[in-house]
Amino acid sequence: MKDQVKSDRRPLVLGVHSIDHFALQVPDLEEARTFYTLFGLEVRDRDGALELYTKDHPHCWAVITKGNGARKLRYLSFGVYADEIDAFRKHLDACGVTYIDPPVGADPDGIWFEGFDKLPLNVRVGEKATPDEKCAFTSPSAAPGTSGAILNSQAPQVHPRRLSHFAIFTTDVNAAIEFYEKTLGLRLSDKSEPAVAFLHGVHGSDHHLLALVLSDRRGMHHNSWDMGSIQEIGLGGAAMSRAGYGPNWGLGQHVLGANYFYYVRDPWGSFSEYSADIDFIPHNVDWPAENHAPEDSMFLWGPDPFPEFIQNTEPAEA
């Protein structure tokens, strides 16, 4: 595998460059297949599990397995450059992490260790799935004298371009920030104590690769997918709502990250987000992280979120 050119990364700084993939356990794989297919992802079968891909992109973004009971976040996997994996092993040794066996059925590749709140984490060599520049964003319009109407009967299905970021519940946002900065080299973009924080990758990434949301236990809040326009977000959200998924939140624009959003509630009480035009932090920019007041941390415009939006529906570990 061809490695990234060194000039495209922050020199002499060790850090993950991407979220390689996430892994969920759900009660019903066919229910998951229906949801993620309608959401616009390509769902493939492999070894009794489902894998999630985006259209015309070779990267596997998620692995969905069947399990008894409620939905569960099984682990997060992060990508690093091939010439840094040995340095990462030494770095994690120095951090004093607890190494673990891979979860049952997971690819054993890379380094497995216990993360904050005992969430299994994986660091592995992989292509940089996070872009090196801000992704294209369009605002389609019609020229004078021409119709911009799209008939409902002819509305296209939307297709996310890539995984944008992942949001997890954590028992202590500030302590989790410290852990992920120390072990993975992520950096704080913005936060609003004590409820939420956003972390980016040092080698160029969206405003956040990882978001942290306060709860009494770990879990997944949402997975977020990059779209090319507000139109695509609206079309996707409408299709999911008409199919009976909800309650949903959107359309709106966030403050921190500035992305447009529409959150679709999945069959298990967590969310998949359509996201567009999120802030981008190049590898050679030191982002001025700040601690923001609650009113300046969630959304600039859009409907008010319903109370269950920040509810952690994942069961506590036994």
N, C-alpha and C positions, 0 to 999 in steps of 0.2 A: 504494500500500500504506500502510495506516494505521500510523504509527510508535507505539512504546511511549510511554506517558506518562512525562514526566521524573521524576516523584516515585517511580516504580517502579525507578529505577536510582540507582547511587551517583553523586552530583553531582561534576562537575569531575574525573572520572577516566575516562581513555580505556582501553577494554578490550573484547575480543570478548564477546558475550553467550551464544553457543552454538557447539557443533559443528554446522555446517550439514549436512554429509554427509561420508562417507568413500568412497574409491574403491579397489576391489580388481581385480586381474587374476587369472583362474583358468584352468586348462587346459580345462575343460569347463563350458559354461553350463548344460547340462541337469542335470549333477550339482549345480551351485549352486542351480538352481531347485528340485530335489527337497529339498535340505537346508533351505533357508530357508523353503520352504512348510511343511514338516513342523514346523519350529521355531515357526511361527505367524505368519510375516510374509506380507504380500501382495506377490507378485512380478509385476512388469509388464515387458512388452517395450517397448523404445524404441530405435530406430536401431541395431539389432543388439546392444544391450546389455540388461542386466536392471537394473531399479530396485527398491529395497526400500522398502515402505511399511508402516505399522502400521494395524491395523483402524480404520476411521472417522476417520483422520487424513490431512489433505491433503499433509503434508510428505514429500518424498523424502529418505530417510535414508542411502541408499547407492547407488552405481553400480557394477555388476559387469560387467567386460568380459572377452573371451576373449583369451588369449595363450598362446604356447608356453612349455613348461617349468612350473616350480613357481608356486604362488600368490605374488603380490607386492602389497604396499601401494603404490598409485600416488600418492596424495596425500591430504591432509586439507584440508577447507574449513571456515572459521569465519565465523559471522554477526556483523554489526555493525549498529548503528542507522543509518538513512539520513542523519541529520544529522551523523554522525561520520565518514563515509567520506573526506571531504576532509582532515580532521584526521589520519586514519590514514595517508593518503598522505604527508603532511608528517612525521609521526612516524616512519614507516618509512624515509623519506629520511634523517632525522637518525640513525637506528640504523645506517645504512650497509649495509642488506641488499642482496643481489644479486637483481635482478629477473630473471625467467625467462619464457619463453613457456609458455603452458598445455600440459600433456601432450597428446599426440595424442588427439583426440576429446573432450577435456574442454571444458566450457563456458568461454569466455574471459572471462566476466563477472568484475568485481572486480579485485583486485590479486594477482598471482602472484609469489612470491619463493622463494628457496632457504632452507629451514629447517635446523635442526640436523641433522647427519649427512646433509645435502643432500637431505632429504625435501622434495618440492615442497609448498608451502603456498599457500592461497588465502584471501583476506579479501574478503567480499562483503556487500552489503546484503541483509538477509533478516529474516524474522520471528523473534522470539525463540522458539526451539524449546525452550529450557530453561524449566522452570516458574518461577513467581514465589513459590511456597510449597511446602512439603513435600507430596508426593503422598499421596493417601488410601491407607491400608493396612488391610486387614481380616483378622480371624481368625475365619472362619466356624465355627459350632458349632451343635449341635442342642439344642433345648429339652428339659427332662425329659419322658419319656414318648413322645418322638418319635425316629425313626431318622435318623441322619446318614449312613447308608451310601450310597455311590455305587457302583453296580455297575461292574465293569471294562468290561463291554460297553456301558455308557452313559456312560463318562467323557468329558467334553467336551475338545475341543482348546483349548489356551490360546492367547491372543493378546497379545503385548507391547503396551504402551501407547505407548512412545516409546523412542528411543535414550537411554540414561542416560549412558554415558561410553565412552571409547575408550582402550585401553592399547597403547602402542608400546614396542618395544625401542629402546634408545639406548646409545651407547658411553660416555657419561659422564653420570650422573644429575644431579650438581650443576651441571655446565656447561649441561645442557639446561634445568634449572630456571631458571637465570639468563637463558638465551636466551628462553624462553617468557614469563617475567615482563617482560623488557625489550621484546620486540616485540609481543606480543599482550595484555599487561596481565593475564595470568593470575596467580593468587596461590597460594603454597604453603599447602596444608592440613596435610599431615603427610608425614614421610619416615622412612626407615630406611636410613641410610648403610651401604654405598654402593649398595644393591641396588634401592631402589624409592622413588618419590615420587608425591604426589597433588596436583593443581592444580585450583583452582576459578575460576569466573568472578566478576568483581567486581560484576556487576549482579544477583546472586542466582542460585545454581545448587546442584546436588547437591554433596556433599563433594568430588567430583572430576568434572570434565569430561574431564580428560586424566590418565592414569597413565603413569609412566615406569618401565621395567624394564631393568636393566642387562644388556647383551649385548656381543658383539664386533662387532655390526653392527646397522643399523636393521631394522625390520620390524614387523609387527602381532602383538601377543600375543593380544588379544581385543577384541571389540565386546560391549557390555553393554546389556541391554534391560530396561526397568522393568516390573515385574509388580505386581499388586494384593494378593498374599497369598503366604504360604508354600505353601498348597495349590496355587496355580497353578504355582509353581516346581517342586514335587514332581511334579505331573501332566506338566508339560512335559519334565522330566528323564527321567521313566519312559518317556514316549512315544519320545523320541529314543534312549534306551538299547535299548528293544525293537526299534527299527528298525535296530539294528546299529551306531550311532555310538558311538565311545569309543576308548580309555578316557576316562571323564569324572570330574569331581571335584565332590562335593557329596553330599548337602545339608549346608550348614554356615552359619556366621555369621562374617563378617569382623570383625576388631578395628577397623582404621582405615576409617571410613565406616559401620561397624556394620551393613551390609546383609547380608541372607540371600542365599545364592548357590547356583547349580548351573551348572558349566561343561560345555558340550558340545563335544567335539572334532570339528571339521569335517573334511571329506575331505582337507584339505591340511595338517593338523597344527597349526592354530591353533584358537582357541576362540570360541564365542558363549556369553555368560553370561545366564542368567535371574537378575535381581536385584530385590530388594524391600526397601523401608523403609530406604533409604540416608539418612544424615544430610543435612540441608539447611542451607546457609549463606545467610541473607538478605543483600540488598545493603547493609544498614546494620549488619552485624555484622563485627567484626574477629576473625577466627578465630585462636586461639592455636596457631599451628603449632609442632610439636615434632619432634625427632629421636628415634625410638623404637628400643628394642632389638629384635633380630630376632624374639624370642619374642612380642613385643607388636605385631607388624606385619602378621601374615598372617591367622590365623583363631583365633576364640575356641573354637569347637567344630565337630565334623564329622570326617570321615575324613581321614587324612593324604593329601596330594597325592602322586601318583605322580611318579617322578623326571623324566619327560619334560614335566611341566607347565610348567616354566620354560625349556624348550628352544626356541631360535629356529630354526624350520624354513625360514625364508625365505632364499633364496640371497643371497650377497653380490653387490653391484653389480659389474659387469665393469669 
